[in-house]
């Protein structure tokens, strides 16, 4: 009986010393690899000249531009707004004023040359430095990626440095 308890104790220690740290490392590495791959996908593809953003719609804010209307758009946009409602530098703006009666609507000819290049896309993701990070289509998978990628490029609040008091 004592021999069996000793084996069980040895196995439990081995699991705690080797298996748990390895499992944690593997899990965290998967997340890091996903983030690295997403950042490659989110490399800036275009940018808005800050001098042309005269109304400062985009400066200093991570923005989802809704370019075209679709069937489930209201529900989707409200879900996105709920997801990021506590993020101070996040906004959703609309290009099509005839469909939406609430929210920020971009004036019709504002940055027309820039947006004309992406008129076939449903959503544009623009970071706080006026860089176009990615464009997204109408399908469900693209919408899911939009939400994931928005969370990745949102600026993170700086954490306080830990100081040792003497």
C-alpha positions in Angstrom: 0.0 0.0 0.0 2.8 2.4 0.9 4.6 1.6 -2.3 1.5 2.4 -4.3 1.0 5.8 -2.5 4.7 6.6 -3.2 4.2 5.9 -7.0 1.0 8.0 -7.0 2.8 10.9 -5.3 5.7 10.6 -7.7 3.4 10.6 -10.7 1.5 13.6 -9.3 4.8 15.5 -8.8 5.9 14.7 -12.3 2.6 15.9 -13.8 3.0 19.2 -11.8 6.6 19.7 -12.7 6.6 18.7 -16.4 3.1 18.2 -17.9 1.4 21.3 -16.6 4.2 23.8 -17.5 4.5 22.2 -21.0 0.7 22.4 -21.5 0.7 26.0 -20.4 3.6 26.8 -22.7 1.9 25.1 -25.7 -1.4 26.9 -25.1 0.3 30.3 -24.8 2.5 29.6 -27.9 -0.6 28.9 -30.0 -2.1 32.3 -29.0 1.2 34.1 -29.8 1.5 32.4 -33.2 -2.1 33.3 -34.0 -1.4 37.0 -33.1 1.8 37.0 -35.1 0.0 35.6 -38.2 -2.8 38.1 -37.7 -0.3 41.0 -37.5 1.2 39.9 -40.8 -2.3 39.9 -42.4 -2.9 43.3 -40.8 0.2 45.0 -42.2 -0.9 48.4 -43.6 -2.2 48.2 -47.1 -2.9 51.9 -47.7 -3.2 55.1 -45.8 -5.2 58.3 -45.5 -3.2 61.5 -45.8 -3.7 63.2 -42.4 -3.9 66.6 -44.2 -6.9 65.3 -46.1 -8.7 64.2 -43.0 -9.8 67.8 -42.4 -12.8 66.9 -40.2 -10.6 64.6 -38.1 -13.0 61.6 -38.5 -10.2 59.1 -38.3 -7.3 60.7 -36.5 -6.5 58.9 -33.2 -9.3 56.4 -33.5 -9.6 52.8 -34.6 -12.4 52.9 -37.1 -14.6 50.4 -38.9 -16.0 52.0 -42.0 -19.3 50.4 -43.2 -19.1 50.9 -46.9 -22.3 49.2 -48.1 -25.6 48.0 -46.6 -26.5 44.4 -46.2 -29.4 42.3 -44.7 -28.2 41.7 -41.2 -26.2 44.8 -40.9 -28.0 46.5 -38.0 -27.7 43.5 -35.7 -24.1 43.0 -36.6 -23.1 46.6 -36.1 -24.9 46.7 -32.7 -23.0 43.5 -31.8 -19.7 45.1 -32.8 -20.5 48.3 -30.9 -21.4 46.2 -27.8 -18.2 44.3 -28.1 -16.0 47.5 -28.1 -18.3 49.9 -26.1 -15.7 50.5 -23.3 -13.0 51.3 -25.8 -12.6 55.1 -25.9 -10.8 55.3 -29.2 -13.0 53.1 -31.3 -15.8 54.1 -33.7 -18.0 52.8 -36.5 -18.7 55.2 -39.3 -21.0 54.8 -42.3 -20.7 55.7 -45.9 -24.3 55.2 -46.9 -26.4 57.9 -45.2 -29.7 56.7 -46.8 -29.7 53.5 -44.8 -28.6 54.6 -41.3 -30.2 57.2 -39.2 -27.9 56.9 -36.2 -24.2 57.0 -35.8 -21.4 58.9 -37.6 -22.0 59.3 -41.3 -19.1 60.4 -43.5 -20.1 63.3 -45.8 -20.7 62.1 -49.4 -17.5 63.4 -51.1 -15.2 63.2 -48.0 -12.0 61.4 -49.0 -13.7 60.3 -52.1 -10.6 59.2 -54.0 -9.5 57.0 -51.1 -12.9 55.3 -50.6 -13.5 54.9 -54.3 -10.7 52.3 -54.4 -12.6 50.1 -51.9 -16.2 50.6 -53.0 -16.7 46.8 -53.6 -15.9 46.0 -50.0 -18.3 45.8 -47.1 -16.0 47.0 -44.3 -12.7 48.8 -44.0 -10.6 48.6 -40.9 -8.5 51.8 -40.3 -6.2 52.2 -37.3 -5.5 55.3 -35.2 -2.6 56.3 -37.4 -4.8 56.4 -40.5 -3.5 53.2 -42.0 -5.9 50.9 -43.8 -5.2 47.5 -42.1 -7.6 45.3 -44.1 -10.9 45.2 -46.1 -13.6 42.7 -45.5 -16.4 41.3 -47.7 -20.0 40.4 -47.0 -19.6 36.8 -45.9 -19.9 35.5 -42.3 -16.2 34.5 -42.1 -15.0 38.0 -43.2 -17.2 39.5 -40.5 -15.8 37.2 -37.9 -12.3 38.2 -38.9 -13.2 41.8 -38.8 -14.1 41.5 -35.1 -11.0 39.5 -34.3 -8.7 41.8 -36.1 -10.3 44.9 -34.6 -9.5 43.6 -31.2 -5.9 43.0 -32.2 -5.2 46.4 -33.6 -6.9 48.4 -30.9 -4.3 50.3 -28.8 -3.8 48.7 -25.4 -3.8 50.9 -22.4 -0.4 51.3 -20.9 0.0 49.4 -17.6 1.5 51.1 -14.7 5.2 50.3 -14.1 5.9 48.5 -10.9 8.2 50.4 -8.6 10.0 49.3 -5.5 9.6 51.8 -2.6 12.8 52.4 -0.6 
